Structures are given as structure tokens and as C-alpha cells.
């Protein structure tokens, strides 16, 4: 599942100018999301008509030209997530609001409520990049879960039973969250959770079990069979949102920790350790199904001079520009990593001597065409030297291939730089 560029603007509807400004500043500075302000319903409707990139509405309950019910009706009809912000806590009002298509009811006087609202805006923004699957044999229950997930910004898919649920996850890589009922004909929810967890790790998929059965042992069965969480029916919209958000937050946290362990902090490319882990696995697979392989080492020419002339900030900008060019040039099956300093490596399956030469010569030309632009308006160009080792069958270890590509890199440097040098191993 692919996701197109998404709207980014937040509409804040609030009759208090000072509070609206404070909330807008928090959203803009902490989340880097643009904000449009409205003090009346008329201004809010005008903003919705004018700005088609609004994805979230944060609204107070007191407006001069709309009642509370009218306000909620109008904003709910937009299909956009709506968060209500109130100056006082009223249990009856809260229950009435949360019983409708409202994501949350937040009290201004609550400690840390601005932190909560910015977290909430960030969570709803990120949800739009996630697909969620609702699995239930009851059409009404399935649609109720779908409506709630949609109101939180998720792209929602539906399945009427466990078999359909398994197929949906296999066919849609964008699914990161599964909400499954237990009591279904054929495959139960516990069985679905177990099968999903066999195929998808906890950093890939969050599973929440649901049931109205009065069976205390069912919670443990779900959790022991791979579910991340469990919700008893009937549940409130508020509980459902909190459980879903907590589990998706955990997915984000795991992803962040994995990025710290596997990615270079400056360029976002894979780091040396991750490169060796992944390529070792891929070479094992290639021994069972041999194919040509090219491994290259790239080095930015005269990088010390770039740092001396433009400072380390200029050097960092140059490194990111080269990383972007290599990433854009890479094919889906390639792996690109930064090994440290100004050195990058490329693992490119399926390239023989002829196609490998063409591929890396085109990459060299692409990098030579980069114009690095600095914040102060200065510009400069740069070049790279590239050493390539081609294996006709991929039947070598990665260290041997890198050693040969590194030797070719030295040859390219000695030959005048800004060039590609290549060698080939024997089959």
C-alpha cells in the first residue's frame, strides 16, 4: 500500500486569542505543522473552504455563532478528526461528546494538557501513514471498529473472518495494526493472533484482541499467542483510542530504537554493522540461487579540503547530498550504507561486469552533477572515486568482496580521482 503526500495543516478554533496563540505556537514549534486560526464558526468554515490541506481540527466549545451541538455536527460532517478542548470538566457533557465522532475531550486546566494535545496531534498525523485491519464476523461490530479507526486517521481495511484477515495482512504491507474479535466461525481470534505472530514480529505488527465473553482466561490466551493487548466488550471510545494509541506508539518506539541501532545518524543510510548483518544473510540466499553481484566502495574526493574550506557543517551537507544521490540511484534490490567519514558502500545484486560498469559510471556522473548549496548562499561541486568488485555468482563472503572493491578504490584515487575502477572475481 502506498501513501500519497498528505495534508499537513491543523485548524484551531478558539474564541480566546491568547489561548489559541499558545496552542498554535506549541503545535508549530514542537511538531513543525502549519496552523490556521479561527475565532468563530464562520471563520472556521471559511478556513476549511480555503485550505484543502487541513487534516485535524482542535476546537473549543464556546463560539459566538454556534452552539455546542451545532459545532460538533458541522465539524464531524467534514470527516476530519475532531478534538474538543474545554475549559471545564463536565461528566455529562464529556459522555455526550465522546459518544459522537469525536477523537478526544481535553480539559484546558489539566496539568500538562498542552503536552498531551501536541502528542495527540502528532499521533493523529502519524496514523495517516498506517493501515489498520478490523476482523469481525459481525458486520455491525466490524463497521463500528472501522468508523472509530477512521476517525483516528488510519487507513482501514476489513475482514469478516480469520482467513480473510491473514490474506489481507499478506497482501497489504502497510497494515501495522490488527483488531480482531475472538468468537468467529472457523479460525478464532486467538488462532488468528498466533498465525499472524508466526509470520510478523512485534516490531512489524501490533495485534489487539477483543471479546465480549466473560472468560478471564481469554486475556492470557490472547497475550500468550502473540497479541499485544486485549479489550473487553463493551468498551468506551475513550478506552479504545487509548489502547490503540499506546500500541501504535510502541511500534513507533521500537522503530526508533531500531533506527538508532541500524542507521547512520547523519545520512539515514544503513550503518556498517547493519550492512554486514543484512548482506551476510543475502549472500547465504544467493548461494542457493546464484546470480551476479557487484559491490562498490565510494569515497568523496578531497573531502578534507571541503571541510577546511566550508567548515564541518558544509561537509555534513555534502555528505547528505551524496547519500541522497546514491539512494535515488539505487534500485529496490540494492543496499546502500555509510561506512564512516566520506566512505559509502553499495551492494548491488544482478549486476555483471558490463551492467555494473554502466551502473556505477552513471552514479559517478550523477554525483559530479550535484551542486551543494550552503545556508549562506555559497555553492560548490564535488566528485567521487568508485571501486567495484563483481562476482559472477555471488559465491564470496562480503569481507572479500569489500577488500577487492577497496583495492579498486585506491586504484581510482591513484589514477586521478573522479573515476570508476573495476575488478571481477572468478566463478
C-alpha positions in Angstrom: 0.0 0.0 0.0 1.5 3.4 -1.0 0.7 6.7 0.6 0.5 9.9 -1.4 1.7 13.2 0.1 -0.7 14.1 3.0 -2.3 17.4 4.1 -0.3 18.9 7.0 -2.3 21.9 8.4 -4.1 22.0 11.8 -7.2 24.1 12.2 -7.5 25.6 15.7 -11.0 27.0 16.5 -10.9 29.0 19.7 -12.5 32.3 20.8 -9.7 33.1 23.3 -7.0 34.8 21.3 -4.3 34.2 23.9 -5.1 30.5 24.3 -5.3 30.0 20.6 -1.9 31.6 20.1 -0.4 29.5 22.9 -1.8 26.3 21.4 -0.7 27.3 17.8 2.8 28.0 19.0 3.1 24.6 20.7 1.9 22.8 17.5 4.0 24.8 15.1 7.3 24.7 17.1 7.1 21.2 18.5 5.7 19.4 15.5 6.6 21.7 12.6 3.0 21.6 11.4 1.4 24.8 10.0 -1.7 26.1 11.8 -4.7 28.2 10.7 -6.7 30.0 13.4 -10.4 30.7 13.6 -12.4 32.5 16.4 -15.9 31.8 15.0 -17.7 29.1 13.1 -17.9 31.4 10.1 -14.1 31.8 10.1 -13.6 28.1 10.6 -15.9 27.3 7.6 -14.0 29.8 5.5 -10.7 28.3 6.5 -11.9 24.8 5.6 -13.0 26.1 2.2 -9.8 27.9 1.6 -7.3 25.4 2.9 -7.6 21.9 1.5 -4.6 20.7 3.4 -6.2 20.7 6.8 -6.1 17.2 8.4 -7.1 17.9 12.1 -9.5 20.2 13.9 -8.8 21.3 17.5 -11.8 23.2 18.7 -13.1 24.9 21.8 -16.8 24.6 22.8 -17.7 28.2 23.1 -18.1 30.1 19.9 -20.3 33.3 19.4 -22.1 31.9 16.3 -22.6 28.2 17.1 -24.0 26.1 19.9 -22.0 23.1 21.2 -24.2 20.6 19.3 -24.1 22.6 16.1 -20.3 22.9 16.4 -19.8 19.2 16.8 -22.3 18.4 14.0 -20.6 20.7 11.5 -17.0 19.7 12.2 -17.9 16.0 12.3 -19.5 16.3 8.9 -16.1 17.2 7.4 -14.8 13.7 8.1 -11.7 15.2 9.7 -10.5 14.1 13.2 -12.0 16.4 15.8 -10.6 17.0 19.2 -12.6 19.1 21.6 -10.9 21.4 24.1 -13.0 22.6 27.1 -12.3 25.0 30.0 -14.2 22.9 32.5 -14.9 19.2 33.3 -18.5 18.2 32.9 -19.2 14.5 33.2 -22.5 14.6 31.3 -21.0 16.8 28.6 -18.0 14.6 28.3 -20.0 11.5 27.8 -22.3 13.2 25.3 -19.3 14.4 23.2 -17.4 11.2 23.3 -20.5 9.3 22.3 -20.2 11.0 18.9 -17.5 11.2 16.2 -15.0 13.0 18.4 -11.5 11.7 19.0 -11.0 13.2 22.5 -12.2 15.6 25.1 -9.4 17.6 26.7 -9.6 19.9 29.7 -7.6 23.1 29.4 -6.9 23.2 33.2 -5.5 19.7 33.3 -1.7 19.6 34.1 0.3 19.1 31.0 -2.7 19.4 28.7 -0.6 21.2 26.0 1.9 18.4 26.0 -1.0 16.0 25.6 -2.6 18.0 22.8 0.7 18.1 20.8 1.3 14.4 21.4 -2.3 13.8 20.2 -1.8 15.9 17.0 1.4 14.1 16.3 -0.2 10.7 16.8 -3.1 11.6 14.5 -0.7 12.8 11.9 1.3 9.6 12.0 -1.8 7.4 12.0 -2.5 8.5 8.4 0.6 6.6 7.3 -0.6 3.4 8.9 -3.2 0.9 7.7 -5.3 -0.9 10.3 -7.3 -4.1 9.9 -10.6 -4.8 11.6 -11.5 -8.5 11.8 -15.0 -9.5 13.0 -17.7 -11.8 11.6 -20.4 -9.3 12.8 -20.9 -6.6 10.1 -22.1 -4.1 12.6 -19.3 -4.7 15.0 -16.8 -4.6 12.2 -18.1 -1.3 10.8 -18.1 0.2 14.3 -14.4 -0.5 14.8 -13.7 0.7 11.3 -15.5 4.0 12.0 -13.5 4.5 15.2 -10.2 3.7 13.5 -11.0 6.0 10.5 -11.8 8.9 12.9 -8.3 8.5 14.3 -6.8 8.9 10.8 -6.0 5.3 10.0 -6.5 3.8 6.5 -8.9 1.0 7.4 -9.3 -2.5 5.8 -12.0 -5.0 6.8 -12.1 -8.8 7.1 -15.1 -11.0 8.0 -13.1 -13.9 9.4 -9.6 -15.1 10.3 -8.8 -16.4 6.9 -9.6 -13.1 5.2 -7.6 -11.4 7.9 -4.5 -13.4 7.2 -4.8 -12.8 3.5 -5.3 -9.0 4.0 -2.1 -8.7 6.0 -0.2 -10.7 3.4 -1.5 -8.6 0.6 -1.1 -5.2 2.3 2.3 -4.5 3.8 1.0 -1.1 5.1 -1.1 -2.9 7.7 0.6 -2.3 11.1 -2.4 -2.8 13.4 -4.9 -5.6 13.6 -8.1 -5.5 15.8 -9.6 -9.0 16.0 -12.7 -10.4 17.7 -12.3 -13.8 19.2 -15.7 -15.5 18.7 -15.7 -16.2 14.9 -16.6 -19.3 12.9 -13.6 -21.2 11.6 -10.5 -19.5 12.9 -10.9 -17.8 16.3 -9.2 -14.5 17.2 -6.7 -16.3 19.4 -5.8 -18.6 16.5 -5.5 -15.6 14.1 -3.2 -13.9 16.6 -1.0 -16.9 16.8 -0.7 -17.3 13.0 0.0 -13.6 12.5 2.7 -13.6 15.1 4.4 -16.6 13.5 4.8 -14.5 10.4 5.2 -11.0 11.7 7.3 -9.8 14.6 6.2 -7.3 17.2 8.2 -4.5 15.6 6.2 -5.1 12.4 2.6 -5.7 13.6 0.5 -4.8 16.7 -2.4 -7.1 17.5 -5.3 -6.3 19.8 -7.8 -9.0 20.8 -11.4 -8.2 21.5 -14.2 -10.2 23.1 -17.5 -9.8 25.0 -17.2 -13.3 26.5 -16.9 -13.4 30.3 -13.9 -15.7 30.3 -11.0 -14.3 32.4 -8.6 -16.8 30.9 -9.1 -15.4 27.4 -6.9 -12.4 28.1 -3.9 -14.6 28.9 -4.7 -16.8 25.9 -4.5 -13.9 23.6 -1.4 -12.5 25.1 0.4 -15.9 25.2 -0.5 -16.4 21.5 1.1 -13.2 20.3 -1.4 -10.4 20.9 -0.1 -7.1 22.3 -3.2 -6.2 24.1 -6.8 -7.2 24.9 -10.1 -5.1 25.2 -13.3 -6.4 26.8 -16.6 -5.5 25.2 -18.4 -3.3 25.7 -15.7 -0.6 25.8 -15.8 3.2 25.5 -14.5 5.2 22.6 -12.0 6.7 25.0 -10.6 3.4 26.2 -10.4 2.1 22.6 -8.5 5.2 21.5 -6.1 4.9 24.4 -5.3 1.3 23.8 -4.8 1.7 20.1 -2.6 4.8 20.6 -0.5 3.1 23.2 0.2 0.1 20.9 0.9 2.2 17.9 3.2 4.4 20.0 5.1 1.2 21.0 5.6 0.4 17.3 7.0 3.8 16.7 9.3 3.5 19.7 10.6 0.1 18.5 11.2 1.6 15.1 13.1 4.5 16.6 15.3 2.2 18.6 15.9 0.0 15.5 16.9 3.1 13.5 19.4 4.1 16.2 20.9 0.7 16.1 20.9 0.2 12.3 21.1 3.7 10.7 23.8 6.3 10.3 22.7 9.3 12.3 23.7 11.9 9.7 22.6 10.5 6.4 19.9 8.0 7.4 21.6 5.2 5.4 22.3 1.8 6.9 25.4 1.8 9.2 28.4 -0.6 8.9 27.0 -3.1 11.4 23.6 -3.4 9.8 25.2 -3.6 6.3 27.2 -6.7 7.3 24.3 -8.4 9.0 21.9 -8.0 6.0 24.4 -8.7 3.3 25.6 -11.9 5.1 22.0 -13.2 5.0 21.5 -12.2 1.4 24.8 -13.9 0.3 23.6 -17.1 2.0 20.4 -17.0 -0.1 22.5 -16.3 -3.2 24.5 -19.5 -2.7 21.2 -21.4 -3.1 20.2 -19.3 -6.1 23.5 -17.9 -7.6 23.4 -14.6 -9.5 25.9 -11.9 -10.4 26.7 -9.3 -7.8 28.5 -6.0 -7.7 29.9 -4.5 -4.5 31.3 -0.9 -4.6 33.1 1.4 -2.3 32.7 5.1 -2.9 34.8 7.9 -1.5 34.3 11.7 -1.8 37.4 13.2 -3.4 39.3 15.8 -1.4 36.8 15.8 1.4 39.3 17.3 3.8 39.5 20.3 1.6 35.7 20.6 1.6 35.8 20.6 5.4 38.7 23.1 5.6 37.0 25.5 3.1 33.4 25.3 4.1 33.6 24.0 7.7 32.2 20.8 9.1 28.7 22.0 8.6 29.4 22.3 4.9 31.0 18.9 4.9 27.9 17.4 6.6 25.7 19.0 3.9 27.9 17.5 1.2 27.7 14.0 2.8 23.9 14.2 2.9 23.8 15.3 -0.7 25.9 12.4 -1.8 23.9 10.0 0.3 20.7 11.3 -1.3 22.1 10.9 -4.8 23.3 7.3 -4.1 19.9 6.4 -2.6 18.0 7.9 -5.5 20.2 6.0 -8.0 19.9 2.7 -6.1 17.4 0.0 -7.2 14.9 -1.7 -4.9 17.1 -4.7 -4.5 20.3 -2.7 -3.7 21.6 -1.9 -0.2 23.5 1.3 0.5 25.4 2.1 3.6 27.7 4.8 5.0 30.8 3.2 6.4 32.1 6.3 8.2 33.7 9.5 7.2 33.3 10.2 3.5 33.0 6.5 2.5 29.9 4.7 1.2 29.3 1.2 0.0 26.7 -0.3 -2.4 25.6 -3.9 -2.6 24.0 -4.4 -6.0 22.7 -7.9 -6.9 22.2 -8.9 -10.5 24.9 -6.7 -12.0 27.7 -8.3 -14.1 30.8 -6.6 -15.3 29.1 -4.8 -18.2 25.9 -3.7 -16.4 27.9 -3.0 -13.3 30.2 -0.6 -15.1 27.3 1.3 -16.7 25.5 1.5 -13.3 28.4 2.9 -11.4 29.6 5.2 -14.1 26.1 6.7 -14.2 26.3 7.1 -10.4 29.7 8.8 -10.7 28.2 11.3 -13.2 25.2 11.8 -11.1 27.3 12.8 -8.1 29.6 15.0 -10.2 26.4 17.0 -11.3 25.5 17.8 -7.7 25.6 21.5 -6.7 25.9 21.7 -2.9 24.1 24.8 -1.6 25.0 26.2 1.8 22.7 28.3 4.0 24.9 31.4 3.4 24.4 31.1 -0.4 27.8 29.5 -1.2 27.8 26.7 -3.7 30.3 24.0 -4.7 30.5 20.8 -6.6 32.3 17.6 -5.7 33.3 14.2 -7.2 33.8 10.7 -6.1 36.1 7.8 -6.8 34.4 4.4 -7.0 36.0 0.9 -6.7 33.9 -2.0 -7.8 34.2 -5.8 -7.4 32.0 -8.0 -9.5 31.3 -11.6 -8.6 29.7 -13.7 -11.4 27.8 -15.9 -8.9 27.8 -14.1 -5.6 29.7 -17.0 -4.0 32.1 -15.0 -1.9 31.9 -13.5 1.6 31.2 -9.9 1.9 34.6 -9.1 3.5 36.5 -10.5 0.5 34.3 -8.5 -1.9 34.8 -5.3 0.0 38.5 -5.8 0.2 38.6 -6.0 -3.6 36.4 -3.0 -4.1 38.5 -1.1 -1.7 41.6 -2.0 -3.6 39.9 -0.8 -6.8 39.0 2.5 -5.0 42.7 3.0 -4.2 43.5 2.4 -7.9 40.8 5.0 -8.9 42.3 7.5 -6.5 45.8 6.9 -7.8 44.6 7.2 -11.4 43.4 10.8 -10.9 40.1 10.5 -8.9 36.6 11.1 -10.2 36.6 7.7 -11.9 35.4 4.1 -11.7 37.8 1.1 -11.4 36.5 -2.4 -11.5 37.7 -6.0 -11.0 36.0 -9.3 -11.2 36.4 -12.5 -9.1 36.4 -16.0 -10.6 33.3 -18.1 -10.5 
